[in-house]
Amino acid sequence: QVHVVESGGGVVQPGRSLTLSCVASGFKFSSYAMHWVRQAPGKGLEWVALVSFAGTNKHYADSVKGRLTISRDNSRNTLFLQMDSLRPEDTAMYYCARGDYDSMDGWGNGTAVTVSS
Amino acid sequence: QSALTQPPSVSAAPGQRVTISCSGSSSNIGNNYVSWYQQFPGIAPRLLIYDNDKRPSEIPDRFSGSKSGTSATLGISGLQTGDEADYFCGTWDISLSGLVFGGGTKLTVL
């Protein structure tokens, strides 16, 4: 059974950095692409980033390109999201999800990030 | 503004069938598979439909998906009050080189 657990969220000032983690279990982590998806309070889903199963290919939403970096450590079954130069509009619940390029079939419960002074 | 367009809300009575549309373009729906997600308030989304019309094993056959050209449709039959949720469509966009979601549709079961 797919099980992913996000952590690392919190309250951070604008311009500062934060790193989110997502630990996976119940499946062969190194065989799947992984996504980060976020949802601002009261808003819809916004895709953030994707990393291929080996970590060699990465894709980003234009809104985060150059500030957020997705990576993975297959030896630790862990996905990361390094978030730099944070802005108030980055405030959201961040979900980690297993999937293909066009779908996600296993979601975590999310970790909340608030960017505020 | 989302790359995929969904109606903000739909409603129907218990037992009836409802459809939710998702409109895109040749850079996304027209050339890629569509997926659908269900989300209850305060809960993470879950996958309902992938590859346009396939259901994960745990999803009941009351839920169905289809695609034609640059549009996709989610169908829910035998509506139950427990189906009240937000529904999102998603697909890969070739031009953006990223995944895009629709703005979401709130289903109300009257």
Interface residues (C-beta under 8 A of the other chain):
Chain A: H35 V37 G44 L45 E46 W47 L50 H59 Y60 A61 D62 Y95 D100 Y101 D102 S103 M104 D105 W107 G108 N109 G110
Chain B: S2 N32 Y33 V34 S35 Y37 Q39 A44 P45 R46 L47 Y50 D51 P56 D86 F88 G90 T91 W92 L96 S97 G98 L99 V100 F101 G102 G103 G104
